[in-house]
Amino acid sequence: MGGVQTRLRLQSAGDSEVAARRSDPPPVPLQATDPRWVLALRTQEQLQGPILSPDRRDKLIRLGRTMGLGPFESNLVIAIVQDQARRGRSLHDAEPTLRFVPTHHRMLQSHRRTWRIALVSAVFLAAEALLVVMWWL
């Protein structure tokens, strides 16, 4: 039987990593004030081995919320830190994974912009009211 033979070439995981490194710029490390990194550090402090009690988890999720992270994102950070602890690895090894956790910076910026617009509008209304009062006196 004659036919077309195709040869398959196995590609190792290292081949795709090398190709990805060539095309992507080097990742920027997380800043010390990044909410994902701060929450990761706080989580590491609260762990007892790889275990986190429910009350400590709740406190960490509230801390994440104050820094602009939603409950889902906070739980992702906590899970990443717990996995590192379970494996006996350093938290610094988790930094590339933490970068994949989305943040709500855009949402916070949108809220700030809304407050700025409201403040400017209030100032203009107050100035207009003052001019009307002065006009009638």
N, C-alpha and C positions, 0 to 999 in steps of 0.2 A: 504494500500500500504506500503510495507516494503522497506526500503531503508537505505542507509547510510546517517546519519545525520552529518553534519559538523558544528562545532561551530566556529563562528567568534569572535575574540577578538579585540575589538577596542583599538588602541594604541594612547595614547595622544602624543602631541608634546613634552612634557616633557620627556617621555620615550626615545625617539630617541636622545634628547639632552644629557641625562645622559649617554647613550651608547656611544655617540660620544666623550664625555668628558673623558670616561675611556680609549679609545683607542688613542686619539690624545694628543700630548704634548701641554702644554699651549702655546697660540700664543705669539710671541715676539712683543712687542709694536713697532709702527713705530718710527724710529729715528727722531729727530728734523730736520735733514737735508734731510730726505726722500723727493723726489720731489712731491710725492702725498700729503704729509702732508703740505709742504710749499705752494703748490698751493691751498690746502683747506683753509689754514689760510688767504692767500691773497684774496681768493674768499669771505670768510666771511667778510673781511674788506670792500669789494666793494659792498656788497649787500645793497639794500634799502628795508628792510623787506625781503621777499623771492624773490624779483625782482632784476634782473641784466640787466642793459641796454646793448644793442648790442655793443657799443663801448668799454665798460668795459669788456665784454665777449671776444672780439677780443684781447684786451691787455692781458687778462689772458691766452688765448690760445697761444699767442706769448711767454709769460713767461714760460708756460709749455714746449713749444718747446725748449727754451734755456736750460731747465733742463733735456731734453731727453725724454719728453713725447710727443706722437703724438697727433694730433687734437682729435682723437676719445677718447683717454685716458683722455685728458684734459677736454673734455666735460663730461665724466663720473664723474670725480671729482667734477666739477661744479654742475652737477645734484644732486649728493649726498649731497653736502653742501646746495643747495637750498631746497632739501627735508627736511633736518634737520631744516632749518630755518622755513619752512612752518609748520612743526609739533611743533615748539617751543622747540626743543631739542638742547642739547649742541653738539658742534662739536666733543667733545671727545666720544660721543655715536656713532659717525660715523666711528670711527677708525677701527673696525673690517670689515666694508664694504669697506673702502678705501684699505684694504690689497688685495682685489680681483681685483683691477685695475692693469693691467699688466704694467710693466715698460720696458724700452728699455735698461736696463743696459748691457745686453749681446751684443746688437748691438753696444753700445758705446765702450765696451771692445774690440770688434772686430775691430772697427775703430782705436782704440789706438794701437792695435797689428799691424795693417797694417802700420801705421805711424812709428812705431818702426822698423819694417822690412825695410821700405823704407829708414829711417835714417841710419841704420847700413849698408845697401847696398851702400848708397851714401858715407859714410865714407870709406868703403873698396875700392870703385872705385877711390876716391880721393887719397888714399894712394898708390894704384897701379899706377895711373897717375904720382904721385910724384916720385915713384921708376923708372918708365920708363924715365922720364926727367932726373933724376940723373944719370941713366945708360949711357945716350947719351952725357952727359957733360963731 
